[in-house]
């Protein structure tokens, strides 16, 4: 009787090839740390490697030292005074103590009483209405003018003419509001050049500077004359970054001057326009305190009262500091909301705005 034997593993491996021991098997891949895996994932995605914080601090120490004075100024004059908004919830009395901080600590707490007073005050809502009307006028009439002037100056071929034009338009930015209003008074006032010329020729003169009906247009015109040059510089700097190759390529494709402006120049200005528009919307409730305060008596508070002058009149002149602080706090919160909303709209339009998503 024959016996069948089952070949063992070593015999079967010998028939196929040399047997491999446990020592000859390939080693398992080493386990990488979480940081190494994250670095490899960023490299695979094409993102730059993350620099350690201390190393980045050493690399940027010069820039940090340069910006440190500006950061300190903003901290001292912008952020620390925010703590004083607590008086909006008090009946603040600065005469309780010679120290202002001690007076804040000992002033009685009234909660939302100051805000209730504001919302029931018809003068506050009149100031809000005047502020919004002035903002809309300045947004429609003032904002596009620097863009148009920048496009006009950029189209001038001769560099000397461009430099002289830019200097003339930028010069009023350095004038104080007292000087600007004086210039307008000498031109458009009742005793101004235009009114006197009309009277000399037998016509009736006029006084635009004291007319409440056109005061808002007058304020907008003063702002255009004074600050349009500043906007021109910003937009000209954006236009300087446009590659001349784009204009040459569009010209070779048969695009005329207007088509080049529409398809090359304006798209290059779009990010800057979006940024300045967001900032302008955030500054909607600040329409020029000094400018309007200087002309307040000539046209009356009904036509000229805005939120800034309203806060000043109640806080400084009437010494109702808690009431004025509450009004200023409302203005700040609304302005912050407008900035966030406008920046969200800029993101929806594909622009960066003030900050990225």
C-alpha positions as a printed NumPy array, in Angstrom:
array([[  0.   ,   0.   ,   0.   ],
       [  1.461,   3.301,  -0.986],
       [  1.538,   6.272,   1.339],
       [  1.007,   9.804,   0.041],
       [  2.92 ,  12.475,   1.906],
       [  1.875,  16.106,   1.995],
       [  4.76 ,  18.42 ,   1.11 ],
       [  5.582,  20.94 ,   3.773],
       [  5.872,  24.669,   3.25 ],
       [  9.625,  24.577,   2.922],
       [  9.441,  21.884,   0.22 ],
       [  6.809,  23.798,  -1.767],
       [  8.815,  27.003,  -1.555],
       [ 11.898,  25.134,  -2.652],
       [ 10.099,  24.088,  -5.794],
       [  9.166,  27.651,  -6.627],
       [ 12.335,  29.371,  -5.524],
       [ 14.513,  30.062,  -2.527],
       [ 12.693,  30.377,   0.766],
       [ 12.586,  33.833,   2.408],
       [ 12.994,  34.151,   6.116],
       [ 11.431,  36.787,   8.347],
       [ 14.673,  38.741,   8.338],
       [ 14.593,  38.981,   4.492],
       [ 11.047,  40.513,   4.341],
       [ 10.872,  44.274,   3.45 ],
       [ 10.619,  46.603,   6.444],
       [  7.313,  48.356,   7.17 ],
       [  7.174,  52.049,   6.15 ],
       [  8.013,  54.377,   9.037],
       [  5.11 ,  56.154,  10.724],
       [  5.262,  59.888,   9.988],
       [  4.246,  62.517,  12.486],
       [  1.196,  64.71 ,  12.059],
       [  3.371,  67.735,  11.212],
       [  5.229,  65.744,   8.533],
       [  1.969,  64.532,   7.008],
       [  0.595,  68.081,   7.011],
       [  3.77 ,  69.361,   5.342],
       [  3.579,  66.65 ,   2.693],
       [ -0.095,  67.431,   2.044],
       [  0.673,  71.131,   1.574],
       [  3.57 ,  70.311,  -0.765],
       [  1.312,  68.028,  -2.791],
       [ -1.345,  70.758,  -3.004],
       [  1.231,  73.31 ,  -4.142],
       [  1.034,  75.383,  -0.952],
       [  4.157,  76.853,   0.668],
       [  5.548,  75.116,   3.729],
       [  4.504,  76.552,   7.069],
       [  7.262,  78.613,   8.659],
       [  7.666,  78.292,  12.451],
       [  6.486,  81.332,  14.384],
       [  9.868,  82.112,  15.967],
       [ 11.651,  81.886,  12.645],
       [  9.064,  84.103,  10.976],
       [  9.388,  86.57 ,  13.872],
       [ 13.145,  86.764,  13.335],
       [ 12.705,  87.249,   9.587],
       [ 10.157,  90.051,   9.979],
       [ 11.624,  91.81 ,  13.007],
       [ 12.642,  94.859,  10.939],
       [  9.126,  95.346,   9.568],
       [  7.65 ,  94.788,  13.031],
       [  9.897,  97.466,  14.528],
       [  8.907,  99.874,  11.733],
       [  5.185,  99.383,  12.342],
       [  5.413,  99.316,  16.145],
       [  5.053, 103.129,  16.619],
       [  1.953, 103.21 ,  14.41 ],
       [  0.47 , 100.245,  16.292],
       [  1.097, 101.998,  19.61 ],
       [ -0.555, 105.186,  18.362],
       [ -3.624, 103.27 ,  17.205],
       [ -3.737, 101.383,  20.493],
       [ -3.474, 104.514,  22.658],
       [ -5.774, 106.817,  20.69 ],
       [ -8.27 , 104.339,  19.177],
       [ -8.594, 101.189,  21.238],
       [ -7.979, 102.253,  24.827],
       [-10.612, 105.052,  24.591],
       [-13.173, 102.376,  23.643],
       [-13.214, 101.464,  27.337],
       [-14.717, 104.901,  28.013],
       [-17.924, 103.853,  26.255],
       [-19.047, 102.518,  29.606],
       [-20.31 , 106.023,  30.405],
       [-23.062, 105.453,  27.814],
       [-24.672, 103.145,  30.388],
       [-24.198, 105.582,  33.285],
       [-25.284, 109.008,  34.415],
       [-21.735, 110.237,  34.162],
       [-20.768, 113.206,  36.309],
       [-17.192, 114.426,  35.727],
       [-17.329, 116.617,  38.837],
       [-17.598, 113.705,  41.283],
       [-13.823, 113.466,  41.347],
       [-10.817, 115.268,  39.949],
       [ -9.723, 111.979,  38.396],
       [-11.774, 111.013,  35.345],
       [-11.377, 107.269,  35.953],
       [-12.576, 107.646,  39.543],
       [-15.554, 109.658,  38.298],
       [-16.466, 106.805,  35.947],
       [-16.26 , 104.265,  38.754],
       [-18.501, 106.329,  41.068],
       [-21.109, 107.453,  38.5  ],
       [-24.525, 105.788,  38.893],
       [-25.44 , 102.961,  36.523],
       [-28.608, 103.609,  34.475],
       [-28.494, 100.786,  31.905],
       [-30.204, 101.589,  28.588],
       [-31.815, 104.835,  29.72 ],
       [-29.548, 107.01 ,  27.54 ],
       [-30.405, 104.944,  24.443],
       [-34.131, 105.307,  25.16 ],
       [-33.686, 109.081,  25.323],
       [-31.885, 109.059,  21.973],
       [-34.514, 107.011,  20.161],
       [-37.266, 109.289,  21.471],
       [-35.449, 112.474,  20.386],
       [-36.7  , 113.835,  17.051],
       [-33.493, 115.869,  16.645],
       [-31.498, 112.627,  16.562],
       [-33.583, 111.194,  13.716],
       [-33.307, 114.499,  11.846],
       [-29.52 , 114.304,  12.18 ],
       [-29.58 , 110.691,  10.917],
       [-31.642, 111.744,   7.906],
       [-29.294, 114.615,   7.027],
       [-26.284, 112.305,   7.446],
       [-27.669, 109.644,   5.113],
       [-28.701, 112.196,   2.467],
       [-25.225, 113.741,   2.514],
       [-23.625, 110.298,   2.287],
       [-25.7  , 109.322,  -0.751],
       [-24.935, 112.621,  -2.489],
       [-21.228, 112.248,  -1.853],
       [-21.298, 108.618,  -2.972],
       [-23.037, 109.457,  -6.263],
       [-21.383, 112.793,  -7.048],
       [-18.027, 112.705,  -5.276],
       [-16.855, 109.077,  -5.569],
       [-16.839, 108.766,  -9.413],
       [-15.088, 112.105, -10.012],
       [-11.569, 110.998,  -8.921],
       [-11.925, 107.929, -11.15 ],
       [-12.867, 110.038, -14.172],
       [-10.083, 112.557, -13.527],
       [ -7.532, 109.757, -13.084],
       [ -8.582, 108.232, -16.409],
       [ -8.324, 111.657, -18.052],
       [ -4.856, 112.374, -16.662],
       [ -3.667, 108.861, -17.513],
       [ -4.667, 109.398, -21.139],
       [ -2.425, 112.481, -21.458],
       [  0.719, 111.581, -23.377],
       [  3.091, 114.35 , -22.294],
       [  4.549, 113.641, -18.802],
       [  4.991, 117.335, -17.943],
       [  1.314, 118.08 , -18.563],
       [  0.323, 115.081, -16.458],
       [  2.548, 116.152, -13.557],
       [  1.303, 119.762, -13.582],
       [ -2.346, 118.691, -13.784],
       [ -1.934, 116.231, -10.934],
       [ -0.184, 118.847,  -8.757],
       [ -2.907, 121.455,  -9.359],
       [ -5.694, 119.007,  -8.52 ],
       [ -3.893, 117.671,  -5.445],
       [ -3.023, 121.075,  -3.957],
       [ -6.421, 121.8  ,  -2.266],
       [ -6.051, 118.623,  -0.21 ],
       [ -3.557, 120.502,   1.985],
       [ -5.931, 123.416,   2.609],
       [ -7.785, 123.626,   5.907],
       [-11.576, 123.674,   5.888],
       [-11.479, 127.273,   7.074],
       [ -9.601, 128.268,   3.926],
       [-11.822, 126.137,   1.659],
       [-15.03 , 127.665,   3.032],
       [-13.509, 131.141,   2.792],
       [-12.718, 130.593,  -0.891],
       [-16.274, 129.419,  -1.57 ],
       [-17.637, 132.372,   0.408],
       [-15.642, 134.82 ,  -1.705],
       [-17.005, 133.216,  -4.889],
       [-20.575, 132.118,  -4.11 ],
       [-21.474, 134.272,  -1.081],
       [-23.782, 137.287,  -1.05 ],
       [-20.768, 139.593,  -1.311],
       [-18.84 , 137.229,  -3.551],
       [-17.461, 137.784,  -7.018],
       [-20.412, 136.241,  -8.878],
       [-23.076, 138.147,  -6.92 ],
       [-21.252, 141.475,  -7.32 ],
       [-20.779, 140.919, -11.061],
       [-24.497, 140.206, -11.474],
       [-25.461, 143.368,  -9.568],
       [-23.109, 145.481, -11.649],
       [-24.949, 144.306, -14.772],
       [-28.385, 145.017, -13.374],
       [-29.268, 141.495, -12.223],
       [-30.27 , 140.299,  -8.794],
       [-27.513, 138.703,  -6.781],
       [-27.721, 135.501,  -4.762],
       [-26.128, 133.933,  -1.693],
       [-25.579, 130.197,  -2.024],
       [-23.662, 129.978,   1.245],
       [-26.761, 130.735,   3.361],
       [-29.352, 128.783,   1.367],
       [-30.515, 125.72 ,   3.375],
       [-32.094, 124.141,   0.299],
       [-28.808, 123.622,  -1.534],
       [-26.556, 123.273,   1.484],
       [-26.021, 119.541,   0.937],
       [-24.938, 120.127,  -2.672],
       [-22.631, 122.911,  -1.48 ],
       [-20.969, 120.608,   1.059],
       [-20.493, 117.955,  -1.625],
       [-18.944, 120.481,  -4.015],
       [-16.519, 121.63 ,  -1.316],
       [-15.517, 118.028,  -0.641],
       [-14.943, 117.371,  -4.344],
       [-12.742, 120.425,  -4.737],
       [-10.69 , 119.642,  -1.633],
       [-10.228, 115.861,  -1.717],
       [-10.61 , 114.744,  -5.345],
       [ -6.837, 115.06 ,  -5.821],
       [ -6.187, 112.479,  -3.118],
       [ -8.398, 109.948,  -4.867],
       [ -6.667, 110.681,  -8.164],
       [ -3.307, 109.63 ,  -6.706],
       [ -4.744, 106.318,  -5.489],
       [ -6.292, 105.466,  -8.86 ],
       [ -3.237, 106.605, -10.832],
       [ -1.103, 104.275,  -8.718],
       [ -3.448, 101.421,  -9.632],
       [ -3.276, 102.359, -13.316],
       [  0.527, 102.372, -13.207],
       [  0.472,  98.645, -12.419],
       [ -1.373,  97.778, -15.652],
       [  0.949,  96.082, -18.148],
       [  1.368,  97.991, -21.432],
       [  1.245,  94.627, -23.201],
       [ -2.476,  94.457, -22.483],
       [ -3.058,  97.745, -24.305],
       [ -0.864,  96.647, -27.212],
       [ -2.664,  93.309, -27.503],
       [ -6.083,  94.964, -27.407],
       [ -4.97 ,  97.48 , -30.059],
       [ -3.797,  94.661, -32.319],
       [ -7.217,  93.045, -31.87 ],
       [ -8.84 ,  96.207, -33.196],
       [-10.01 ,  97.718, -29.888],
       [-10.338, 101.491, -29.907],
       [ -9.68 , 103.878, -27.029],
       [-13.088, 103.388, -25.407],
       [-12.949,  99.614, -25.677],
       [ -9.455,  99.566, -24.168],
       [-10.721, 101.698, -21.303],
       [-13.728,  99.436, -20.753],
       [-11.977,  96.066, -21.08 ],
       [ -8.473,  96.843, -19.756],
       [ -8.395,  99.996, -17.622],
       [-11.595,  99.639, -15.62 ],
       [-11.006,  95.947, -14.753],
       [ -7.575,  96.965, -13.44 ],
       [ -9.233,  99.597, -11.213],
       [-11.97 ,  97.271, -10.005],
       [-10.164,  95.932,  -6.876],
       [ -9.209,  99.461,  -5.791],
       [-12.725, 100.743,  -6.447],
       [-14.192,  97.903,  -4.372],
       [-11.798,  98.57 ,  -1.495],
       [-12.419, 102.327,  -1.409],
       [-16.16 , 101.792,  -1.757],
       [-16.186,  99.475,   1.269],
       [-14.238, 102.032,   3.291],
       [-16.517, 104.817,   2.108],
       [-19.632, 102.89 ,   3.103],
       [-18.119, 102.227,   6.516],
       [-17.54 , 105.961,   6.851],
       [-21.126, 106.728,   5.818],
       [-22.108, 108.254,   9.162],
       [-19.055, 110.542,   9.183],
       [-19.618, 113.194,   6.543],
       [-17.315, 115.971,   7.679],
       [-17.517, 117.343,  11.218],
       [-15.33 , 120.427,  10.9  ],
       [-16.674, 121.367,   7.468],
       [-20.303, 121.306,   8.591],
       [-19.689, 122.82 ,  12.027],
       [-18.13 , 125.915,  10.436],
       [-21.264, 126.468,   8.312],
       [-23.873, 125.35 ,  10.852],
       [-24.873, 128.837,  11.98 ],
       [-25.243, 130.207,   8.442],
       [-27.896, 127.694,   7.331],
       [-29.335, 126.545,  10.658],
       [-29.253, 123.161,  12.417],
       [-32.301, 121.892,  10.535],
       [-30.34 , 121.637,   7.285],
       [-26.829, 121.065,   8.613],
       [-27.155, 118.925,  11.736],
       [-25.448, 115.534,  11.255],
       [-24.537, 112.851,  13.767],
       [-21.066, 114.24 ,  14.492],
       [-22.308, 117.759,  15.187],
       [-25.255, 116.318,  17.14 ],
       [-22.874, 114.374,  19.396],
       [-20.614, 117.398,  19.798],
       [-23.484, 119.746,  20.612],
       [-24.945, 117.488,  23.28 ],
       [-21.685, 116.178,  24.668],
       [-19.455, 119.251,  24.7  ],
       [-21.768, 122.25 ,  24.643],
       [-24.501, 120.821,  26.886],
       [-22.078, 118.615,  28.867],
       [-24.391, 115.613,  28.625],
       [-21.515, 113.21 ,  28.225],
       [-23.429, 109.96 ,  28.756],
       [-26.032, 110.927,  26.16 ],
       [-23.354, 111.854,  23.607],
       [-21.409, 108.654,  24.329],
       [-24.535, 106.584,  23.683],
       [-25.124, 108.383,  20.366],
       [-21.502, 107.858,  19.365],
       [-21.695, 104.18 ,  20.315],
       [-24.758, 103.726,  18.096],
       [-22.9  , 105.382,  15.246],
       [-19.884, 103.097,  15.704],
       [-21.931,  99.904,  15.786],
       [-23.898, 100.9  ,  12.675],
       [-20.671, 101.833,  10.88 ],
       [-19.136,  98.445,  11.729],
       [-22.217,  96.689,  10.396],
       [-22.025,  98.68 ,   7.16 ],
       [-18.351,  97.741,   6.696],
       [-19.085,  94.043,   7.199],
       [-22.062,  94.141,   4.836],
       [-20.172,  96.066,   2.141],
       [-17.196,  93.727,   2.44 ],
       [-19.514,  90.739,   2.032],
       [-20.898,  92.284,  -1.154],
       [-17.317,  92.764,  -2.391],
       [-16.637,  89.062,  -1.77 ],
       [-19.754,  88.112,  -3.723],
       [-18.449,  90.242,  -6.605],
       [-15.171,  88.316,  -6.552],
       [-13.091,  91.067,  -4.93 ],
       [-11.025,  90.918,  -1.764],
       [-12.418,  94.036,  -0.085],
       [-10.901,  95.097,   3.228],
       [ -9.99 ,  91.548,   4.269],
       [-10.077,  88.1  ,   2.689],
       [-12.709,  85.466,   3.348]])
